[in-house]
Amino acid sequence: MRILLAVLALCGVGNSAMAQERMAFWNLTSFTITNLVMAPAGNGGVLGEFGSNQCANDRDGTVDHDERLRLTGIAPGRYDVRLTTKPGRVCTIRNVEVKSGGKYSFSLADSDLVDCK
């Protein structure tokens, strides 16, 4: 009976740890990012239904090159991502796949920054 209770307790700990899995963005661009917002894919266009600035999760409020940023309020799925670089370029990257279970959920590189103003 004790063994069964111990196994059940361990299963419960594993499930809660998986439910609280860490989500992170990895900045592989050559820019410092000052604003990063996300919307479910297709909702970030004209509607502008982006969530809160994820850069607020960082101590200095920015994400430098090769830095990872903790994401909050984001679940795995497809997102439109809008970011602002330190020089002031605003870029929208559409239909980005955000995954769980790895060292980071998604990354962006300079080659992804094609729709910028």
N, C-alpha and C positions, 0 to 999 in steps of 0.2 A: 504494500500500500504506500509506504514512504517513497519508494522508487517511482511509482506512478505519479505521485504528487510532485516530486522533484522534476520529472520529465515535463509535466504540464506547466510548471512554473517556468522552466527554461524556454519552452515554446512561447509562452506569453511574453517573456523578455525579448526574444528574437523578433516577434511580430511588432512590438512597440518600437524597437530600434529601427526596423525597416520602415515603419510608418513615419518616422522622424528623420528619414534619410536626408543627408545634406545635399543641397543643390548649389551649384557654383558655375559662374561664367569665367572663362579664361580669355584674357585680352591678348591676342596674338597680333594685334595691329601695331603699327609703329607710333601710335598716338596715345596720349593720355585721354581717357574718357571721363567727362564731367557729368554726364547725364545718360542713363540707360533705362528705358521704359519698355514694357512688353504688353502686347495684347494678343488674345487668341487669333490665330491666322485668319486673315480676311476682315478682322474688325479694326485694324489699325489705319485703314485708309481714310476715307472721307469722314467716317464717324469719329475717328480720333479717340477710341476707347482704350487708351493706354493706362496701365496701372501706375503705381507710385515709382519714384526714382530709386532704382536699386543701388545707385552709388551712395545713397544715404546709409547703406549698411557698412560702408568702409570708414575707417577712422578719419581719414582726411577728405572724404567725400569724392574721391576720384579713383580711377582704376588705371594704373600705369601699365606700360608695355610689360608683358609676361607676368602680370599679377592676376590672381584669382579673386573673384568677388562672390561672397555668399549671397544667394538669392533667397528672398522670403516671399511667401504667398504665391509661389509658382509650383505647378505640378507638371509632370512629364506631358509632352504633347507638342503641337506645332504652334509657333508664335511669329508675329510680326514684331521686329525689334527696331526701336528708334534710339539712336545714340547721338550725342553731341561730343565732338572732340575739343581738346583745349584750344586749338586755333579758331573754333567756332563753326566748323562744318557740321551740318545736321544730316545724318544718313539713316535711311530706312532699309532694313534687310527683311525681306518677306519670306514667310514659310520656313522658319528655322526650326529644326528638330531639336527639342530639349529632352534629354534622356536622364534617367536615374541609374544608380548602380555603378558609377565610375568615379574617377578622380575629379571630373568636372562634367557638367550637364551639357554645355555647348561652348564653342569657341568661335571667335571671329578673327579673320586676318585681313590685311589690306586688300586682298583680292575680292573680299566680300563687300567692300564699300564702293558700290557702283552707282547707287541712287542717292547722291549727296547734293546738298545745296549750300 
